[in-house]
Amino acid sequence: MSQDLPASPNYFRPVFFSTFLTIFLAEMGDKTQLSTLLISAESQSPWVVFAGSALALISTSLLGVSLGYWIARRLDPQILDFCVALLSLLIAGLLMGDVVSA
């Protein structure tokens, strides 16, 4: 089973910054950002929209991290890697199917 990694400063920075950069770039221009933009424009209350959208993103991130941690503690890392690879191939195949049929 997986073991907890030490929370040393040498480990914290690369994980923190790679996570931040990955999520930041993935969220740019997606439907969440566009929805937040439209809600903010309609509501005339940008700080309330910011607070609501930030809380929603924190909640979904907490759910994802908690679920990922739970799964990682119960599955062998090799099985987990295989499952992630299989899921990635499935998603890629579905996306390719959409492109070909369009």
Secondary structure as a PSIPRED ss2 file (coil, helix, strand):
# PSIPRED VFORMAT (PSIPRED V4.0)

   1 M C   1.000  0.000  0.000
   2 S C   1.000  0.000  0.000
   3 Q C   1.000  0.000  0.000
   4 D C   1.000  0.000  0.000
   5 L C   1.000  0.000  0.000
   6 P C   1.000  0.000  0.000
   7 A C   1.000  0.000  0.000
   8 S C   1.000  0.000  0.000
   9 P H   0.000  1.000  0.000
  10 N H   0.000  1.000  0.000
  11 Y H   0.000  1.000  0.000
  12 F H   0.000  1.000  0.000
  13 R H   0.000  1.000  0.000
  14 P H   0.000  1.000  0.000
  15 V H   0.000  1.000  0.000
  16 F H   0.000  1.000  0.000
  17 F H   0.000  1.000  0.000
  18 S H   0.000  1.000  0.000
  19 T H   0.000  1.000  0.000
  20 F H   0.000  1.000  0.000
  21 L H   0.000  1.000  0.000
  22 T H   0.000  1.000  0.000
  23 I H   0.000  1.000  0.000
  24 F H   0.000  1.000  0.000
  25 L H   0.000  1.000  0.000
  26 A H   0.000  1.000  0.000
  27 E H   0.000  1.000  0.000
  28 M C   1.000  0.000  0.000
  29 G C   1.000  0.000  0.000
  30 D C   1.000  0.000  0.000
  31 K H   0.000  1.000  0.000
  32 T H   0.000  1.000  0.000
  33 Q H   0.000  1.000  0.000
  34 L H   0.000  1.000  0.000
  35 S H   0.000  1.000  0.000
  36 T H   0.000  1.000  0.000
  37 L H   0.000  1.000  0.000
  38 L H   0.000  1.000  0.000
  39 I H   0.000  1.000  0.000
  40 S H   0.000  1.000  0.000
  41 A H   0.000  1.000  0.000
  42 E H   0.000  1.000  0.000
  43 S H   0.000  1.000  0.000
  44 Q C   1.000  0.000  0.000
  45 S C   1.000  0.000  0.000
  46 P H   0.000  1.000  0.000
  47 W H   0.000  1.000  0.000
  48 V H   0.000  1.000  0.000
  49 V H   0.000  1.000  0.000
  50 F H   0.000  1.000  0.000
  51 A H   0.000  1.000  0.000
  52 G H   0.000  1.000  0.000
  53 S H   0.000  1.000  0.000
  54 A H   0.000  1.000  0.000
  55 L H   0.000  1.000  0.000
  56 A H   0.000  1.000  0.000
  57 L H   0.000  1.000  0.000
  58 I H   0.000  1.000  0.000
  59 S H   0.000  1.000  0.000
  60 T H   0.000  1.000  0.000
  61 S H   0.000  1.000  0.000
  62 L H   0.000  1.000  0.000
  63 L H   0.000  1.000  0.000
  64 G H   0.000  1.000  0.000
  65 V H   0.000  1.000  0.000
  66 S H   0.000  1.000  0.000
  67 L H   0.000  1.000  0.000
  68 G H   0.000  1.000  0.000
  69 Y H   0.000  1.000  0.000
  70 W H   0.000  1.000  0.000
  71 I H   0.000  1.000  0.000
  72 A H   0.000  1.000  0.000
  73 R H   0.000  1.000  0.000
  74 R H   0.000  1.000  0.000
  75 L C   1.000  0.000  0.000
  76 D C   1.000  0.000  0.000
  77 P H   0.000  1.000  0.000
  78 Q H   0.000  1.000  0.000
  79 I H   0.000  1.000  0.000
  80 L H   0.000  1.000  0.000
  81 D H   0.000  1.000  0.000
  82 F H   0.000  1.000  0.000
  83 C H   0.000  1.000  0.000
  84 V H   0.000  1.000  0.000
  85 A H   0.000  1.000  0.000
  86 L H   0.000  1.000  0.000
  87 L H   0.000  1.000  0.000
  88 S H   0.000  1.000  0.000
  89 L H   0.000  1.000  0.000
  90 L H   0.000  1.000  0.000
  91 I H   0.000  1.000  0.000
  92 A H   0.000  1.000  0.000
  93 G H   0.000  1.000  0.000
  94 L H   0.000  1.000  0.000
  95 L H   0.000  1.000  0.000
  96 M H   0.000  1.000  0.000
  97 G H   0.000  1.000  0.000
  98 D H   0.000  1.000  0.000
  99 V H   0.000  1.000  0.000
 100 V H   0.000  1.000  0.000
 101 S H   0.000  1.000  0.000
 102 A C   1.000  0.000  0.000
